[in-house]
């Protein structure tokens, strides 16, 4: 869409994102250039450790349709190498 002239509406400067005049703070914010493997390796170890210790663990995946959210979470894995957290 951007290549067709569309503008980015979300600007990220970790650990926050802004949409217009509203700003949101997160533990992690990743931009469009992050690879699936880098994202998974960054977020999964601390979440899994906390989960095993009895804490709730939540990942909120937000993004454009077809951007890889479901794939990254692992629910669309077709092989053991694609396995994710779920």
C-alpha positions as CSV (number, residue, x, y, z in Angstrom):
1,X,0.0,0.0,0.0
2,X,2.8,2.4,0.8
3,X,4.3,1.8,-2.6
4,X,1.0,2.9,-4.1
5,X,1.2,6.3,-2.3
6,X,-0.6,5.4,1.0
7,X,0.8,7.2,4.1
8,X,1.9,5.5,7.4
9,X,-0.6,6.4,10.1
10,X,1.3,4.8,13.0
11,X,4.8,6.1,14.0
12,X,6.8,3.9,16.3
13,X,9.6,5.0,18.6
14,X,10.1,2.1,21.0
15,X,8.7,1.7,23.6
16,X,5.8,3.7,22.3
17,X,3.6,4.3,19.3
18,X,1.7,7.4,18.2
19,X,-1.4,7.8,16.1
20,X,-2.1,11.4,15.6
21,X,-1.9,13.2,19.0
22,X,-2.4,9.9,21.0
23,X,0.6,8.0,22.3
24,X,0.7,4.4,23.6
25,X,3.4,2.8,25.6
26,X,4.4,-0.9,25.3
27,X,7.0,-3.3,26.5
28,X,8.1,-3.7,22.9
29,X,7.3,-2.0,19.6
30,X,8.6,-3.5,16.4
31,X,8.6,-1.8,13.0
32,X,8.0,-3.2,9.5
33,X,11.6,-4.2,9.0
34,X,11.8,-6.8,11.8
35,X,12.1,-10.4,10.7
36,X,9.7,-13.1,12.0
37,X,12.7,-14.9,13.6
38,X,14.0,-11.8,15.3
39,X,10.6,-11.0,16.7
40,X,10.0,-14.5,18.0
41,X,13.5,-14.6,19.6
42,X,13.0,-11.2,21.3
43,X,9.7,-11.8,22.9
44,X,9.4,-15.5,23.6
45,X,12.1,-16.2,26.2
46,X,11.0,-13.8,28.9
47,X,7.4,-14.6,28.4
48,X,7.9,-18.3,28.6
49,X,10.1,-17.9,31.7
50,X,7.4,-15.8,33.5
51,X,4.6,-18.2,32.4
52,X,6.5,-21.2,33.8
53,X,6.9,-19.3,37.1
54,X,3.1,-18.9,37.3
55,X,2.6,-15.5,35.9
56,X,0.1,-14.6,33.1
57,X,1.7,-13.9,29.8
58,X,0.1,-12.0,27.0
59,X,1.2,-11.0,23.5
60,X,-0.9,-8.5,21.6
61,X,-0.2,-8.7,17.9
62,X,-1.5,-5.7,16.0
63,X,-0.9,-5.2,12.3
64,X,-2.3,-5.1,8.8
65,X,-4.0,-8.2,7.4
66,X,-1.5,-10.5,5.9
67,X,1.5,-9.0,7.8
68,X,2.4,-12.3,9.6
69,X,0.7,-12.0,13.1
70,X,-0.8,-15.5,13.0
71,X,2.3,-17.0,11.5
72,X,4.5,-15.4,14.2
73,X,2.3,-16.8,17.0
74,X,2.7,-20.3,15.5
75,X,-1.0,-21.3,15.0
76,X,-0.4,-21.7,11.2
77,X,2.7,-23.8,11.6
78,X,3.0,-26.5,8.9
79,X,6.2,-28.0,10.2
80,X,8.1,-28.3,13.5
81,X,10.6,-25.6,12.3
82,X,7.7,-23.2,12.0
83,X,6.3,-23.9,15.5
84,X,5.6,-20.9,17.7
85,X,4.4,-20.3,21.2
86,X,0.8,-21.6,20.8
